[in-house]
Amino acid sequence: MANLSFDELRLFARVAALGTLSAVARERNVPVSQISRGLQRIEATYNAQLILRTTHGLSLTPEGEILQTYAQRILNEADALDAEFDQTRARVTGLVRVSMSTVIAQHLMVDSLPSLHIAYPDLRLDFRVNDALVDMAREGIDIAIRTGEPQTDTLVMRRLGVLHRRLYASPAYLKHNGIPQSVEDLSHHDLITHSQHEHLNVWPTQSGTSFRANGPFCSDNAATMTSMAIAGLGIARMPSLVADPLVAQGKLQSVLIDQIEDTPNTVSAFMLSGRHRLPKIRACIDHWAQWLQTTTPTC
């Protein structure tokens, strides 16, 4: 380990996270050959093969898994050390990798970036947009913005705002299939469901019961579900933050607003324990919490 630099550890961690040398090369704006030589030096240091190269991409060997775990731990501690000194100099600088769903990225967080950039011009933001949950430590994610509760006690949570979900369908679909007048009527309609998060397919009612949605169309991506609803494929339960502007444009229409419970979902920022103290991360979180309260108080 004494023969490896922090930069080499970061290089290996990024190769492990991204799975391709070309992606790391693009990130660093260097030739792929330079990344390959760096990886060869790291493997030579330990006299072990750390990466398996196949036609399907790269994967870690057992030795690579060990190095990835320790490298990320060391880099986290190095970042924390830098943060202690940055805090005394009130510096907010560096790269922040943020994971979030498509809906939160496109309809909530992108609009916050201009004011964040003005406040902290030395910050760099890398948005990783995916509806699937991520392994924050393995993929080098600083902040994950999600709804719901953390699945592990190793994460620190900060509440940012609230997301409401309601039922919507296109006017064309409702004209052809009729407007449901009761929760029971939903059984006779085409419903658009979420294929990854089953709890989103359990629709709570005002009466205290719940309706288990099932239908011919599903997706693991909320933006795709929205497109399905606009295309007239059925009724979907989606964030009002996304749907209400489409209602105003005449592309969607709310359904059973007085019978399906509008249960708010907390939008939170999750961080690995210890990293939430980094000035660059704390600056982002503070900015987003204030921005959401002042810009979209009922998102």
Stockholm file with secondary structure:
# STOCKHOLM 1.0

chainA/1-299         MANLSFDELRLFARVAALGTLSAVARERNVPVSQISRGLQRIEATYNAQLILRTTHGLSLTPEGEILQTYAQRILNEADALDAEFDQTRARVTGLVRVSMSTVIAQHLMVDSLPSLHIAYPDLRLDFRVNDALVDMAREGIDIAIRTGEPQTDTLVMRRLGVLHRRLYASPAYLKHNGIPQSVEDLSHHDLITHSQHEHLNVWPTQSGTSFRANGPFCSDNAATMTSMAIAGLGIARMPSLVADPLVAQGKLQSVLIDQIEDTPNTVSAFMLSGRHRLPKIRACIDHWAQWLQTTTPTC
#=GR chainA/1-299 SS CTTCCHHHHHHHHHHHHHCCHHHHHHHHTSCHHHHHHHHHHHHHHHTSCCEEEETTEEEECHHHHHHHHHHHHHHHHHHHHHHHHHHHTTCCCEEEEEEECHHHIIIIIGGGHHHHHHHCTTEEEEEEECSSCCCHHHHTCSEEEEESCCSSTTEEEEEEEEECEEEEECHHHHHHHCCCCSGGGGGGSCEEEESSCGGGGEEEBTTSCEEECCCSEEESCHHHHHHHHHTTSCEEEEEHHHHHHHHHTTSCEEECTTTBCCCCEEEEEEEETTGGGSHHHHHHHHHHHHHHHHHCTTC
#=GC SS_cons         CTTCCHHHHHHHHHHHHHCCHHHHHHHHTSCHHHHHHHHHHHHHHHTSCCEEEETTEEEECHHHHHHHHHHHHHHHHHHHHHHHHHHHTTCCCEEEEEEECHHHIIIIIGGGHHHHHHHCTTEEEEEEECSSCCCHHHHTCSEEEEESCCSSTTEEEEEEEEECEEEEECHHHHHHHCCCCSGGGGGGSCEEEESSCGGGGEEEBTTSCEEECCCSEEESCHHHHHHHHHTTSCEEEEEHHHHHHHHHTTSCEEECTTTBCCCCEEEEEEEETTGGGSHHHHHHHHHHHHHHHHHCTTC
//
